[in-house]
Amino acid sequence: MAGSYVPHNIVMIPSDMAHSICKIKLPDFEKPTLIIYQDECMNEAKELEDTFMPKMKSLSVSNLSSVYLSSIWNELSALTTGVEGELCVPNFEEERLSDINIRLLPQLFIENQFGTVGSYISNHNSTDIDYVKILNQAVFQKAKLQALSDLEKGLSKTEPVELIKDYIPKARIPLTISFPGMPPKYKKAACISKIPDIENKAISLISAHHAISKNGYYYDCEPVADELYSSLNNLEDHCCKDSQKNSYVWKTLKEIGKRLAIQLGEDGVQAIKRASKITAFTNFPVGLAILPETTAPLCCHKPISYSPLTPLTRAMQMELVRTPSVYIGNSCKVIIAECLENNDHIRPYSDHIWSLVDNLSKSNQNFNVIKKNITSIKSMKEFLKSNSNADILVISAHGKYSKESNLSGIVIGNETWFAHENEHIMPHLVMLSACHVSPRGIGSYSGDII
């Protein structure tokens, strides 16, 4: 799981939808393996169980315990591998199961390999969690794994203890960071002064879930300060002008970095320094920040991927449910929607790129490229409908943002498209080349473009 992101396929079903779902004919690979239900939803769970006949017996939340979890994991392993027998399942003390700090969970898999789960929990499990100790422990175990791997492969004859010491300074860990919060204007419009506890718990859940899948480290932050959003908004306003000053841009990025470092604290900054890559559950583009003692934005020296938290229900759906892999192998169909007008000053550069792509397609019969000039929203919809079997869609356009209405979209002819209609099938991969489609400083609405 460390090599690629493979989430558990967890589907949350509202109880009032259970009866409707039972009427759907699901393919075998989408049928549930295990149903876990709240006690008051026993009847709905029974209906789902009778309909789909999962391979494992349904279980109520109140019956979850360390004993059941060990049994569940062993049974799941037997189902997926065909091998029966005891696994190295963490042996939690039952009374501690619900009290383990969620920030400790990502490290449990590695600790379990060394048989140190019990000592790890007893040393670190508290409400006032010490991030430095957890990070140091994660670094130590990472270095130990690398040292053991080298020794087993015969790549080193150094003593194990010395080899671990050599690897500790070089050890890097995937970092998952949650950084919630909304722009001041958005909070004012929604009449929200602080994030509800239930939403904070949901954010912690999906962030920890992601960190576990990455065999990484989880660091959660306080909500984004209003000053950070204000600085970002000023920067976005400046970049919308006909001419920009590089000095102002660099000054603002450093200002954002300084404020971000203060909010992260020394523990958070150290976690970023130790990160091999970063996944940020946030609406704020942390990658723009030039942190103290650095000379370039964070995104220039650390790989960063973002998981927006708005809307939160969508964030949970995207995180917990497995996204099917798409294999583009023997053939590939690419459709290009060129929305730039013929007299646009950027159009010649765009045409040059498309000519190179077209020449590439001519040299490979399995690579099919279709390009069309799009002049209206209607023609865009027709283009998508007539090429519903495309593998990749590329949209070349200008973005448009109206500060008065707080709406952003892409420009097609004399119209602005928000892609909020649910009447077209999009290819698996969409590449959007357009500016101003998702300003973050003020929290714009961009329909379903992003």
N, C-alpha and C positions, 0 to 999 in steps of 0.2 A: 504493500500500500504506500510505501514511501516513494516508490518510483513514479506512480501516477495516482491521480485523485479518484478513488472509487468509494463513493459514499454508500452507506447502507440504504437499501430501497425501502424507506419508511413512509408509508402513506397515512396521513391523518384524515379520518373520515368523520364528519359530523353525524351524530346519531340519527338525525332526522333524514339523512340521505341513504341510510343503510338499505331500506326497502327498495329504493330506486336502483341502487347499484346491483342488487340481487337480480334485477331484470336484464342486466347487461351480460352478453355472452363474451366472457373474457378468454383470450387465448391462454394456453397452459402456462406460458412463461410470465403472465401477469397475474395469475391466481395467487392468493395469499398462501404463505407457508405457515404463518403463525398469526393469530388474532389476539391482541391484548386490549382489554376493554375496561372501562370504569364500571364499578359495581352496579350503578344504576342503569347501565346500558346492556345488561345481560341478555335481554330478549332480542335486541338488535344483533348482538354478537352471535347468538344461537342461530338466527336466520341466516347470517353470513356464513356460518360454519356449515349449516345444512345445505346451503346452495353451492359453495365452492369446495367443500370437503378438504380443508387444508391438511397437510401431512403431519402437523403437530396439533396437539390439543389446545384449545383456546384457554387463555389465562386471564384472570382479573388482576387489576393493579394492586389490590389489597393483598393478593397472594404472592406478589413478587418478593423474593428474599434471596440471600446468597445461595441457599440450597437450590432454589428453582433456577437461578441464573446459571449456575454451574451445569445443571442438568440440561438447560436449554442450549447452551453453547456446545456441549458434547453431542447433543442430538442434531443440532444444525451442522456440525462438522461431519457427522456420519452421513447426513443427507447429501451434502455437497461433495464429499471426498469418497464416500463409499467405504470408509474405514471406521470401524467401531473401536472404542477404547477410550480410556481417560485422556483428556487433554490437560495441558498446563494452564488451567483456569484459575484466575486470582481467587484466593480463599479469603474473602472478606468476612469479618465478624458481622453477624447478622444485624446487631444493633447499630453498627457503624454505617451500614449500607446507604441509608438515606441522609447521613450526616457528612459524607465526604465532600469537601469543598470542590466544586466543579472545576476549579482551576488546576486541580491535581490530576484529573482524569487522563489528559494526553500522555502523561509520563508512565502510566500504570503498565502499558504493554511491555515496555522495555524493562521496567522494574520486575515484572513477572518473569521475564526470561532469566534474570539473575536470582530469582527467589527472594527478592527484597521488598515485596509489596507491603508487608506488615510494618517493617521498620520505616519505610518511606512515608506511609500514612501517619504513623504515630509521631514522626519527627516534623511533619509539615502541616498536618490537618488542623487548622484553626481559623477562626473568623478574621483574625489579623494576620493575613498570609504574608510570608517573607518571600517576595519575588526573587531576590538575589540568591537565596539558598536553593530555590527550585531551579533557577536557571543554571547555577553552578552544578547542581546534581545532574541536570539534563546534559550539560556539556561533558561532565565526567563520564557518564554512561555512553555518550556518543563516542568519546575518545577510546573508551574501553572496547566497544564493539569493533572499531576500526583496527585497534591493536590486535585483538583476537583474530580478526579476519586475516591480517597480514601474517601473523604467526602460523595460522593453519595453512596458508598458501605457501609458506616458506619464503616469504618476501623479506623477512627480517630475522636477525639472530640476536637482536637486542633483548635484554631482560624485560618481561612484561611490564613491570612497574615503571621502568625508565621509558619504555615505548609509550605508555599512556601519558606520562608527563610531557613527552615530545608532542603528542597529538592534541593535548588540551588547548594550547594557544591557537591551533589551526581549526579546531572543531567549529562547525557551523550547523545551525538547526533551523528548519522551516518555522517561521513565526506567523501565528495568526493573531491579529490584533482587532479588538472591537473598540470602535470610537464613535459612539452614537451622538445624536444631537442634530438640531435643525437650525436654519438661519433665523435671525430675530423676526423678520417680517413674516415668515411662515408660522412661527410660534404665535405671533400676535393674531394672525388671521384665524388660526385654529383654536385660539384661546387656551393654549397649553403653556404652562410655566415650567413644568418639569416632566420627565419621562415617567409614565406610570410603572409601578413595580412589576406588573405582569409582562410589560414589554421588555423591561430590563432582563427578566428571567428568560424570555424567549431569545433575546440577543445573545445572552450567555450560553444558552443551549446550542444554538446553531454554530456559534464561534468555537465552542469546545468540541463539538461534533467534527468540525472541519479540522481542528488541530489534531484530534485523535487519528483521523484518516491520513494525515500527513506525517504521523509519528513526530509531531512537532511540539512547539511551546506556545502556550496561550497567555496573552497579556491583555487585560481589559483596562480601559481608560475612563475617566470621567467624561461627561458630555462635552462636545466641542464648545469652546468659549465663544461668546458672541464676537469678541474682537478678531478672532481668526476668520470668521465669516465676513466681517466687515472689510478686513484687509483683502480677502479674496474678491469680494464684490468690487472694490475700488480697482483692483488689478484687471478684472474682466471689463469694467467700464473703460479703462484706459486702452485696452487692446481692441476695443470696438471703434476707436477713433481712426481717422484717416491716417494719422501718423503717430508712431509710438516712440517713446524714449527708452532706449535700452537701460540706461542708468536707473530709471524709475522701476522698470521690471525687476532688475537684479536686486535693487534695494528692498522692494516689496517681498520678493521670495526669501531674502535673508530675514526680513522682519517676521514673516510667517514661520520660518524655521526656528527663530529664537523663541517665539511664543509657543510653538508646538513642543519644543524641548522642555520648556517650563511645565507645560501641562502633562507631558509624558513622565516627567521626573527622571532622576538618574537611572532608576531601574528600567524604565521603558527605553531610554536611549541606549543602555547597555544591551538590552534585548535586540534592538535594531542592529547594533554593531555585530552581534553574534549571528544574525539571520542569514541563512543561505538564500532565502526568498521570503517574500511577505505577502500574506493575504489579508486585506483590510476590509472588515465589515464596517462600512462607514459611507456617509454621503459626502464626506470632505476629501478632496484630492491631496492626501498627505504626501504623495510623491513629488509635489511641486516644491516642498519645503527645502530650503538650504539650511541644514542643521548647523549649529555652532561647530567650529573646527573642521568644516567641510567647505568645498569650493563649488559644488555643483548640486543641483536638486537631487533629492533622495532617489528618484526614479532612474537617475543616470548611473548609480552604482549599486542598486539593489533591485532585482526583478520584483515588480509589484503587480498583483491582480486585485481588482476591486469587486466587492459584493455589496451593492447598494442596499440600504436598510429601509428604503421607502419604495413601495409599501411593504411593511414588515411581513404580512401574510405571504406575499410573493417571495420574499427572501427565504422564508421557511420552506416553501414549496420547492424552490430551486436548490436548497441545500440538502434536504432530507431525501428527496426522491432522485433516484439515479437517472441521469441524462443518458439516453442510449448513444452508443458510439456509432459514428457514421464512417464507413469505409469507402473512400473514393479511390478505386484502384484501376480496373481495366479501362474505364472511360470516365470522362469528366465533362459536364456541360456548364459553361460559365455564361451568364447573361449580364450585360453591362447596360445600366440605365444612365445615359448621359443627360443630365438636367441643365447643364450650363448652356447658355445661349451662344449662338455662333459668333457674336461680336464681343463676347466676354474676354477680358484680357488674359484670363487663365486658360481659356479654351485651347489655344495652340499647344500648351504643355500637356494638357489632358489628351488631346488627339495624338500627340507623339507617343505617349505611353500605350494607348490603345493600338496604335499601328504595330508596336513591338509585340504586343500580346497576340495580335492577329497573325503576324508572321510566325510566331511560335506555334500557333494552332495549325497553320498550313503544313508545318514540318512533322506534325503528329496527328494521324487520322483519328486517334482516340480522344483528342482534346478539341472540343467543339466550343467556339466562342460566338455569341450573338450579341451585337451591339445595336442600340436604338436610341435615337434622339427623342427625349421625352419633353413635350411642350405643355402638358396639362396633367392634372391628377387623373382624369379619365384615361388618357393614353398610358399612364403608369399602371393603372389597374388592368387594362387590357393586355399590356406587355407581360405582367406577372401571370395572368390567367392563361395566356397562350403558351407560357413556358413553365408550367407547373411542375415539370419533371427536371428542372434545373438543379444542379448540385450547389452552385455558388451564385450569389447575386452581388454585384458591385454597383453601388449608387454614387455617382459623382454629381455633387450639387453644392450650392451655397446654403448655409444655415441662416435662419432669421430669428431674431429674438426681439420681442416687444416688451419693453420694461413696463409700459403702462398696463398692459393686460397680463403680464408675466407669463406669456406663452412663447414657446420656441418650436420650430419645425424646420423643414427643408423647403427651399424655394423651387417651384416648378412653374415655369412661365410667369404669369402674374398672380399665382396662387401660392398659398402656404399649406403644405401637407403635414398632418400630424399622425397619419397612419393608425388612427384609432378605430377604423372600420374593421369589422370582423368578417370580411368577405373575400379575402385572398389567402392563398397558401404560400408561405414564404419558404425558400430553400433552407437547407440545414445550416448553411454558412452565409452570413450577410456581412459584407464589408462596406461601411459607410464612410465616405470621404466628404466631410462637410464641417464647417466651423459653426459655432454659436447654436448648437442644437441642444445643449444641456448645461447652461450656466448654473454653477453651484453656489455662488456667493449669495444669491437671493432666494434660491430654491424655486426655479421655474418649472412650469408644467410643459412636458414635451410629448404628450400623448403616448403612443406606443412606438415612437421612433427609436428610442434607446432600448 
